[in-house]
């Protein structure tokens, strides 16, 4: 995400806190920008974690990307 888009997210947030608030179009823009920001953050985090190695107590190395993905059941 570019610095301009992050600045726009902040600008829209600050405008939403004013008495005039956001227009319907600005609210939609804000939602879209926030969604993109979260998706970019998750993608960057996954990329970082895929390059992490864990040194076990026995000295072996486990690559995080090789650990099975276990999802919690609710």
Secondary structure, 3 states (H helix, E strand, C coil): CCHHHHHHHHHHHHHHCCCCCCCHHHHHHHHHHHHHHHHHHHHHHHHHHCCCEEECCCCCEEEHHHCCCCCCCC
